[in-house]
C-alpha cells in the first residue's frame, strides 16, 4: 500500500496517541493534474488514486479529509544521475492521516 513513509513514531505524553513524523514526497495530485506541460501520465495517476481509495475502503479505513486530491502526492522515479525519469509514470502515495479512522 503506497502510504507516505513514516520516519519516526513516538507515544504522546498521555500514552493515548502516537506522534508520527513522515517524509515529504512530491507535489499533490491536484497540482500535478493542473500541470499542462506533462499530461501523458494523468490517467495513470488518477487510476492509482482510485485504487488506493478503494483499498482503504475495503480495509475499513476512512481517511478523514474531504479534499481527496490534496491528500495524495506523486513521486517520480529517478535516473542513476538523480534526474526525473520522464519515461515512467510517477507513483502516487496517500498522505495526511491525522483524521483517519479504522473499523
N, C-alpha and C positions, 0 to 999 in steps of 0.2 A: 504494500500500500504506500503510494508516494505521499508521505506526510513530511512537513518541514522537519529538518534534522534537529534533534534535541542535543544540545551541547552540555547542559548541566541541569540537574534537578536536586532540590533540597526541600525538606519539610519546613512549613511555616512555623512561627513561634508557638502557635497553639497546637500544632500537630494535626490539625484538621484538613489542611490544604497542602498542596505541593507547589512550590515555585519552580517554574520551568524556564530555562533560557534557551533560545533557539537561534539558529544561524539565518542570516538574511540571504535570500536567494536572488531572484531577479525581479523584473517588472511584473506588475499584476497582470492577470489575464485580460482584465478590462483595458488597461493601457496597451497591451500587446495587440489586442484586436482592433484598436484605433489606429495602429501604425499601418499606413497605406503602402509604405515602401517595401514591405515583405509580407504579402498576403498568402504566399504559397502554402504556409503551414497552418493557416487559421482553422481549416476543417479538422486537422489532427488535434489541435489544441482544444477545440470545442468538444471533440469526441472524448478526449482524456478527462475533461471536466465532468462530462456526463457519467463516465464510468466510475470516477471517484465518488460522485454524489450517490449513484446507485449502490455502490459498495458500502458507503457509510449508512445509507438507509437500510440495507439488508443486514447490517451488523447492529441495527437499533441505535445508531449514534445520530443525534441531532446536533448540527454544527452550532446553532445558536445565533448566527448572524444572517440578516436578510439580504445583504449586499453580496451576493454569491461571487461574482467575478472579481471582486477586490480581495477575496479570501483564497485565491489561487494565484500562484506565481509560476512563471516559466523560467527554466534553467536550460541554457544551451550547452550542448557538448562542446568540448574544446579540442583543437588540433594539438599535436605534440608541441607545437610552438606557443600554445596558450591562446590562440585566436579562436573566435567563434567558428564552429564548423557549420557553415551555411548549407551543407548538403544533407543535413539531418534535422528533423523537426525537434523543437525543444521539448523537454519533459515537463509536465505540469505537476505541481505539488500543492496540496491543500495546507493552509496556514491558519493561525489565529484561533486556537481552540479554547480561549478563555471563557466562553459562554457555552461550551459543549455539554451535552447531557447524553448519557448512555443508559439504555434499559437492560 
